[in-house]
Amino acid sequence: MNHLKDFLKTQLIKVFPSAYKKRHYRFLENLNWNNIPAEEGELLLMPYFLNDNTLFFDIGANTGIYTSFAQKFIPGESVYAFEPIPELYTRLKYLFRKSNIYKMAFSNEISEKQFKIPSICGKEFKSRGTLNVSYKENDETKSRVIDVSTDTIDSFVKKKNISKIGFVKIDVEGHELQVIEGGIETLKEQKPVLQIEIEQRHYQRNISEIIDFIKDAGYFCYYLDPKAWILKKLEVDPVSLQKEDHFKTAQYIHNFIFLPVNTKWDSAVSSINQDIRLARSGN
């Protein structure tokens, strides 16, 4: 049944892409600092990280929420979306014809790898698809395993002669470290802002080790504080921000923002926070 639904949805998108986009991404039209989504409130930070002279990498694009929202601020041609699940990739190709859509995953090596899509309580969750095939979700009942092509960010950027990457969003369900390892050269040279989903539930070691690895590449780590709604520098154990009873709410911090050190961002955070305060106060 799931496969039939996927097929029908893909056919609908092929025939009526504009209508589907209008319906599927409708909630993006009303996002503002007084109407913050329960998840992915970080979307509202995107205009600070993108401009007409920069590119956006959406790694783990899934259904294209970030890919769609980015095109409010930069041309479609400046968006690069990467999604290894074939049916999601096909939909993105039809929905974002001007953008650069690739059926692939990023890792720390160029290879062919297995990619697992879990079913939880009988329902397939493509958003939980992962290269970490040994990881099992709570209440996972079965899974679908496919073969996918992997590349490294550094290799891809060199092959495509890409420069001026301004913002990279990474949502790869526990494969974050490998993606960063494969892109260290690009991060050090181009210094893009990073938004990376990092969840303790995917790891046995403390995720602070992964965050420290990224910081060592020349970054400060921040998160969007759901109490004050400001960008706040990470100065606590990140695991303390991911309480199980807060899962799937704004109180569960899973997206971490990495800003390059010794750049304009050193002084920009206070300005961003001031903008947020003004917007929330209605001024």
C-alpha positions as CSV (number, residue, x, y, z in Angstrom):
1,M,0.0,0.0,0.0
2,N,2.8,2.4,0.9
3,H,4.4,1.8,-2.5
4,L,1.1,2.5,-4.3
5,K,0.7,5.7,-2.4
6,D,4.3,6.7,-3.3
7,F,3.6,6.0,-7.0
8,L,0.4,7.9,-7.1
9,K,1.9,10.9,-5.3
10,T,4.8,11.0,-7.7
11,Q,2.5,10.9,-10.7
12,L,0.4,13.7,-9.2
13,I,3.6,15.8,-8.8
14,K,4.7,15.1,-12.4
15,V,1.3,16.4,-13.7
16,F,0.5,19.2,-11.2
17,P,3.8,20.3,-9.7
18,S,2.7,23.9,-9.0
19,A,-0.5,22.9,-7.3
20,Y,1.3,20.3,-5.2
21,K,4.0,22.9,-4.2
22,K,1.3,25.4,-3.2
23,R,-0.4,22.9,-1.0
24,H,2.6,21.0,0.5
25,Y,4.6,24.1,1.3
26,R,1.7,26.3,2.3
27,F,2.7,26.6,5.9
28,L,6.0,28.3,4.9
29,E,4.0,31.3,3.7
30,N,2.9,32.2,7.2
31,L,6.2,31.6,9.1
32,N,7.4,34.5,11.2
33,W,8.9,35.1,14.7
34,N,5.4,35.2,16.1
35,N,4.3,32.0,14.3
36,I,7.2,29.6,14.9
37,P,6.8,26.0,13.9
38,A,7.0,23.3,16.7
39,E,9.9,21.9,14.8
40,E,12.5,23.5,12.4
41,G,12.1,27.0,13.8
42,E,15.6,27.5,12.4
43,L,14.0,28.0,9.0
44,L,13.5,31.6,10.1
45,L,17.2,32.1,10.4
46,M,17.8,31.4,6.7
47,P,17.6,35.0,5.4
48,Y,20.5,35.9,7.6
49,F,22.6,33.1,6.1
50,L,21.9,33.5,2.4
51,N,22.2,36.3,-0.1
52,D,22.2,36.6,-3.9
53,N,26.0,35.8,-4.0
54,T,25.9,32.6,-2.1
55,L,24.8,29.0,-2.7
56,F,22.8,26.7,-0.4
57,F,23.5,23.0,0.1
58,D,20.5,21.0,1.4
59,I,22.0,17.7,2.4
60,G,19.3,15.2,3.2
61,A,16.6,17.3,1.5
62,N,13.8,14.8,2.1
63,T,10.5,16.5,0.9
64,G,12.2,19.8,0.2
65,I,11.1,22.0,3.0
66,Y,14.4,23.8,3.3
67,T,14.9,23.7,-0.5
68,S,11.6,25.5,-1.0
69,F,12.1,28.1,1.8
70,A,15.6,29.0,0.5
71,Q,14.1,30.1,-2.8
72,K,12.5,33.0,-1.0
73,F,16.0,34.5,-0.6
74,I,18.1,33.2,-3.4
75,P,17.5,32.1,-7.0
76,G,16.5,28.4,-7.6
77,E,19.7,28.0,-9.5
78,S,21.7,28.7,-6.4
79,V,20.1,25.8,-4.5
80,Y,21.8,22.3,-4.4
81,A,19.6,19.6,-2.9
82,F,20.9,16.1,-2.2
83,E,18.5,13.2,-1.5
84,P,19.3,9.4,-2.0
85,I,15.8,8.0,-1.7
86,P,14.7,7.5,-5.4
87,E,11.1,8.5,-5.0
88,L,11.9,11.6,-3.0
89,Y,14.6,12.6,-5.5
90,T,12.2,12.2,-8.4
91,R,9.6,14.5,-6.7
92,L,12.3,17.1,-6.0
93,K,13.3,17.1,-9.6
94,Y,9.8,17.9,-10.8
95,L,9.1,20.4,-8.0
96,F,12.3,22.4,-8.3
97,R,13.2,22.3,-12.0
98,K,15.5,25.3,-11.8
99,S,17.5,23.9,-8.8
100,N,20.4,21.4,-8.8
101,I,18.9,18.1,-7.5
102,Y,21.2,15.1,-7.0
103,K,20.3,11.5,-6.1
104,M,23.1,10.7,-3.7
105,A,24.3,10.8,-0.1
106,F,27.4,12.4,1.4
107,S,29.9,10.5,3.5
108,N,33.6,10.4,4.1
109,E,34.3,8.3,1.0
110,I,33.2,7.8,-2.6
111,S,31.4,4.5,-2.6
112,E,28.2,2.5,-3.0
113,K,26.5,1.9,0.4
114,Q,23.4,0.4,1.9
115,F,20.8,2.9,3.1
116,K,18.0,1.9,5.4
117,I,14.5,3.3,5.5
118,P,12.7,2.2,8.7
119,S,9.1,1.4,9.3
120,I,7.8,2.4,12.7
121,C,4.6,0.8,14.0
122,G,4.0,-0.4,10.4
123,K,4.5,3.1,8.7
124,E,7.5,3.8,6.6
125,F,9.4,6.9,7.7
126,K,11.6,8.2,4.9
127,S,12.6,11.1,7.1
128,R,14.5,8.6,9.3
129,G,16.4,7.0,6.4
130,T,20.1,6.5,7.2
131,L,23.4,5.1,6.1
132,N,23.8,3.7,9.6
133,V,21.9,0.6,8.8
134,S,22.7,-1.1,12.1
135,Y,20.8,1.6,14.0
136,K,17.2,0.6,15.0
137,E,14.5,3.1,15.8
138,N,12.2,2.7,18.8
139,D,9.2,0.7,17.7
140,E,10.8,-0.1,14.4
141,T,8.9,-3.0,12.9
142,K,10.7,-3.6,9.6
143,S,12.9,-1.7,7.1
144,R,13.6,-1.3,3.5
145,V,17.3,-1.3,2.4
146,I,18.5,0.2,-0.8
147,D,21.8,0.8,-2.4
148,V,22.9,4.5,-2.8
149,S,25.9,6.3,-4.2
150,T,28.0,8.4,-1.8
151,D,30.4,11.2,-2.5
152,T,32.3,13.6,-0.2
153,I,31.6,17.3,-0.1
154,D,35.2,18.1,-1.0
155,S,35.2,15.8,-4.0
156,F,31.8,17.1,-5.2
157,V,32.8,20.7,-4.8
158,K,36.0,20.2,-6.8
159,K,34.3,18.3,-9.6
160,K,31.6,20.9,-10.0
161,N,34.0,23.8,-9.4
162,I,31.7,25.3,-6.8
163,S,32.6,28.3,-4.7
164,K,30.7,30.7,-2.5
165,I,28.7,28.2,-0.5
166,G,27.0,30.4,2.1
167,F,24.9,27.9,4.0
168,V,24.8,24.1,4.4
169,K,22.0,22.2,6.1
170,I,22.8,18.7,7.1
171,D,20.1,16.2,8.2
172,V,21.5,12.7,7.8
173,E,20.2,10.7,10.8
174,G,23.4,9.8,12.6
175,H,25.9,10.1,9.8
176,E,26.9,13.7,10.5
177,L,30.5,13.1,11.5
178,Q,31.3,11.2,8.3
179,V,29.7,14.0,6.2
180,I,31.8,16.6,7.9
181,E,35.0,14.5,7.6
182,G,34.4,14.4,3.9
183,G,34.0,18.2,3.7
184,I,36.7,19.5,6.0
185,E,38.7,21.2,3.2
186,T,35.6,22.9,1.9
187,L,34.6,24.1,5.4
188,K,38.0,25.6,6.0
189,E,38.3,27.3,2.6
190,Q,34.7,28.6,2.1
191,K,33.6,28.9,5.7
192,P,29.8,28.4,5.1
193,V,27.4,28.6,8.0
194,L,26.3,25.1,9.0
195,Q,23.0,23.8,10.4
196,I,23.4,20.2,11.5
197,E,20.9,17.9,13.1
198,I,22.8,16.0,15.8
199,E,20.9,13.7,18.1
200,Q,22.2,11.7,21.0
201,R,19.7,8.9,20.3
202,H,21.9,8.0,17.3
203,Y,25.1,7.6,19.2
204,Q,26.7,5.7,22.1
205,R,29.3,8.4,22.7
206,N,28.4,11.9,23.8
207,I,27.5,14.1,20.8
208,S,29.7,16.9,22.4
209,E,32.6,15.0,20.7
210,I,31.1,15.6,17.3
211,I,30.3,19.2,18.1
212,D,33.9,19.7,19.3
213,F,35.3,18.1,16.1
214,I,33.3,20.7,14.0
215,K,34.4,23.6,16.3
216,D,38.0,22.5,15.8
217,A,37.5,23.2,12.1
218,G,37.0,26.9,12.9
219,Y,33.5,27.3,14.2
220,F,31.5,28.4,17.2
221,C,28.4,26.4,18.0
222,Y,25.0,28.0,18.7
223,Y,21.4,26.9,19.0
224,L,18.0,28.6,18.8
225,D,16.9,28.9,22.4
226,P,13.2,28.1,22.5
227,K,12.6,30.1,25.7
228,A,14.1,33.4,24.7
229,W,14.0,32.8,20.9
230,I,17.6,34.0,20.4
231,L,20.7,32.4,19.0
232,K,22.6,31.2,22.0
233,K,26.1,30.0,22.2
234,L,26.3,26.3,23.3
235,E,27.9,26.3,26.7
236,V,26.1,23.3,28.3
237,D,26.2,19.6,27.6
238,P,24.1,19.2,24.4
239,V,22.5,16.0,25.7
240,S,20.8,18.1,28.4
241,L,18.9,19.9,25.6
242,Q,17.4,16.7,24.3
243,K,15.1,15.4,27.0
244,E,13.0,12.5,25.8
245,D,9.7,14.0,26.9
246,H,10.5,17.1,24.7
247,F,10.9,15.0,21.5
248,K,9.1,16.5,18.6
249,T,8.6,19.9,20.3
250,A,10.5,23.2,20.1
251,Q,12.1,22.4,23.5
252,Y,14.0,19.5,22.0
253,I,17.2,21.0,20.5
254,H,18.4,18.8,17.6
255,N,19.6,21.5,15.1
256,F,22.9,23.1,15.9
257,I,24.1,26.3,14.1
258,F,27.9,26.6,13.5
259,L,29.2,30.0,12.6
260,P,32.7,30.5,11.4
261,V,35.1,32.2,13.8
262,N,37.0,35.4,13.0
263,T,34.4,36.5,10.4
264,K,31.4,38.9,10.3
265,W,29.5,36.4,12.3
266,D,31.4,37.3,15.5
267,S,29.5,40.5,15.7
268,A,26.4,39.5,13.7
269,V,24.7,37.3,16.4
270,S,23.7,40.2,18.6
271,S,22.2,42.0,15.6
272,I,20.3,38.9,14.6
273,N,19.0,38.5,18.2
274,Q,17.9,42.2,18.3
275,D,16.0,41.7,15.0
276,I,14.2,38.7,16.5
277,R,13.3,40.6,19.7
278,L,11.9,43.5,17.6
279,A,9.9,41.2,15.4
280,R,8.4,39.4,18.4
281,S,7.5,42.6,20.1
282,G,5.7,43.8,16.9
283,N,8.0,46.8,16.3
